[in-house]
Amino acid sequence: MNYRHAFHAGNFADCMKHALLVSLIHRLCAKDTPFRVLDTHAGIGVYDLTASEAERTGEWRRGIGRLLDITEGPLAAWLDLVRRAGFPPHFPGSPALVRMMLRPRDRLVLCELHEDDSAVLRTLFRGDPQTAVHKRDAWEAMTALTPFAEKRGLVLVDPPFEVDGEFERMAEAVSLLAHRFRAGVQAHWYPVKHRAPVRAFHTALGESGVRDILACELWLREPTDPQRLNGCGLVVVNPPWKFEDEARAILAALLERLSQGEPGQGFAVTRIAEE
């Protein structure tokens, strides 16, 4: 409960997660039938990068601050939404990005357990008939709020990874959601500090019996320091058609702009489980 994303909004991990998220939502919009999105760790929705929290770390300057002149290519759709949301100084989190992309029959469900953040989120979406805000535990919500009535959609899972056992809990969530909502797309964000926990996580997913799992990763440096966020990943279950190729293009474009020239930087899109 101590984690506050306002200190980290707009950093390289946000850029990676949001660019891939926008690609996933675009793919869901390719079909006429309505869908729903469940964001299990929603935060406050929109962040003011002139606020003291963001200014104290300055992480956004090495993330979104390096990208805003881009108007073409694989990052353009996401960055257009960022500008439409009022950047600068306002930076849209995943709830705001998804909401901007919804069509009239689509729905958004947001969960945030932090008392203050959930109140801010509720105020942001007050009166919006397409968006529901819940102050509830993310892991409990996955059971309570799935499957979706629309029978298609996305579950975004983005925990702060501040307590032990988050990788194990996430692997369990992948299996749970695959059982409860077989057709649903899942997107699970995770940090890459050093390799051992990530390898164990991928192994657990590969042995889970869940099919069609993709891992997208970006590293700004060799992931050998467990005290530092060296990279991040997004595991996607049931990736939509063409997403795999789009993910590679997005990660390559991000690395080109966000690279600091450190040894071990790179990206990868790999199959953990085949269809």
Residue pairs with C-beta under 8 A, 6 or more apart in sequence:
1 113
1 114
2 162
3 160
3 162
4 53
4 114
4 117
5 43
5 44
5 47
5 93
5 160
6 44
6 47
6 51
6 53
6 54
7 53
7 54
7 56
7 57
7 59
8 14
8 57
8 59
9 47
9 49
9 54
9 59
9 60
9 91
9 93
10 47
10 49
10 54
10 59
10 60
10 63
10 64
10 65
10 91
11 59
11 60
11 62
11 63
11 64
12 59
12 62
12 63
12 218
12 220
12 232
12 254
12 258
13 63
13 189
13 191
13 229
13 232
14 63
14 64
14 91
14 93
15 63
15 64
15 67
15 254
15 258
16 216
16 218
16 232
16 234
16 250
16 251
16 254
17 94
17 158
17 189
17 232
17 234
18 78
18 82
18 92
18 93
18 94
18 97
19 74
19 75
19 78
19 250
19 254
20 187
20 216
20 234
20 236
20 247
20 250
21 94
21 97
21 98
21 156
21 187
22 77
22 78
22 81
22 97
22 101
23 77
23 78
23 243
23 246
23 247
23 250
24 154
24 185
24 187
24 236
24 239
24 240
24 243
25 37
25 97
25 98
25 101
25 154
26 77
26 101
27 240
27 241
27 242
27 243
28 35
28 152
28 153
28 154
28 185
28 240
29 101
29 103
30 240
31 152
33 150
33 152
34 103
34 105
34 106
34 107
34 150
34 152
35 106
35 107
35 148
35 150
35 152
35 153
35 154
36 106
36 107
36 108
36 109
36 148
36 149
36 150
36 152
36 153
36 154
37 98
37 102
37 106
37 107
37 108
37 109
37 153
37 154
37 155
37 156
38 109
38 111
38 141
38 142
38 145
38 146
38 148
38 153
38 154
38 155
38 156
39 94
39 95
39 98
39 108
39 109
39 110
39 111
39 156
39 158
40 111
40 138
40 139
40 141
40 142
40 155
40 156
40 157
40 158
40 159
41 111
41 112
41 138
41 157
41 158
41 159
41 160
42 93
42 94
42 95
42 110
42 111
42 112
42 121
42 133
43 93
43 94
43 95
43 112
43 117
43 121
44 93
44 112
44 117
44 120
44 121
44 124
45 92
45 93
45 95
45 96
45 110
45 120
45 121
45 124
45 125
46 85
46 86
46 90
46 91
46 92
46 93
46 96
46 124
47 54
47 90
47 91
47 92
47 93
48 54
48 89
48 90
48 91
49 55
49 60
49 87
49 88
49 89
49 90
49 91
50 88
50 89
54 60
60 91
62 258
62 260
63 258
64 82
64 87
64 91
66 257
66 258
67 75
67 79
67 257
67 258
68 79
68 82
68 83
68 87
68 88
70 76
70 79
70 253
70 257
71 79
71 80
73 249
73 253
74 246
74 249
74 250
74 252
74 253
75 250
75 253
75 254
78 97
81 92
81 97
81 100
81 101
82 91
82 92
84 100
85 91
85 92
85 96
85 97
85 100
86 92
92 100
94 156
94 158
95 108
95 110
95 121
95 124
95 125
95 131
96 124
98 108
98 156
99 108
99 125
99 128
99 130
99 131
102 108
102 130
104 130
106 130
106 150
107 130
107 131
107 132
107 148
107 150
108 130
108 131
108 132
109 131
109 132
109 134
109 145
110 121
110 125
110 131
110 132
110 133
110 134
111 134
111 135
111 136
111 137
111 138
111 141
111 145
112 118
112 121
112 133
112 134
112 135
113 135
113 136
113 137
113 138
115 135
118 133
118 135
121 133
122 133
122 135
125 131
125 133
134 141
134 145
136 144
138 157
138 159
139 169
139 173
142 155
142 157
142 173
142 176
142 177
142 180
143 176
143 180
146 155
146 177
146 180
146 181
146 184
147 180
147 181
147 184
148 181
148 184
151 183
152 183
152 184
153 184
153 185
154 184
154 185
154 186
154 187
155 177
155 181
155 184
155 185
155 186
155 187
156 187
156 189
157 170
157 173
157 186
157 187
157 188
157 189
158 188
158 189
159 166
159 169
159 170
159 189
161 190
161 191
166 190
167 190
167 197
167 198
167 200
167 201
167 204
168 204
170 188
170 190
170 201
170 235
171 201
171 204
171 205
171 208
173 188
174 186
174 188
174 205
174 208
174 210
174 213
174 235
174 237
175 208
175 209
175 210
177 184
177 186
177 237
178 186
178 208
178 210
178 237
183 238
184 237
184 238
185 236
185 237
185 238
185 239
185 240
186 235
186 236
186 237
186 238
187 234
187 235
187 236
187 237
188 234
188 235
188 236
188 237
189 232
189 233
189 234
190 198
190 201
190 232
190 233
190 234
190 235
191 229
191 231
191 232
191 233
192 198
192 217
192 219
192 223
192 229
192 230
192 231
192 232
192 233
193 223
193 225
193 226
193 227
193 228
193 229
193 230
194 223
194 224
194 225
194 226
194 230
195 223
195 224
198 217
198 223
198 233
202 215
202 272
205 213
205 235
205 272
205 273
206 213
206 272
206 273
208 273
210 237
210 273
211 273
211 274
211 275
212 237
212 238
212 239
212 273
212 274
212 275
213 235
213 236
213 237
213 271
213 272
213 273
214 235
214 236
214 237
214 239
214 243
214 244
214 247
214 269
214 270
214 271
214 272
215 233
215 234
215 235
215 236
215 268
215 269
215 270
215 271
215 272
216 233
216 234
216 235
216 236
216 247
216 251
216 267
216 268
216 269
217 231
217 232
217 233
217 234
217 251
217 267
217 268
217 269
217 270
218 231
218 232
218 233
218 251
218 254
218 255
218 266
218 267
219 230
219 231
219 264
219 265
219 266
219 267
220 230
220 231
220 258
220 259
220 260
220 262
220 265
221 230
221 231
221 260
221 262
221 263
221 264
221 265
222 230
222 262
222 263
222 264
222 265
223 230
223 231
223 264
224 230
224 264
230 264
235 272
236 243
236 247
239 247
244 269
247 269
248 267
248 269
251 267
251 268
251 269
252 267
254 267
255 265
255 266
255 267
259 265
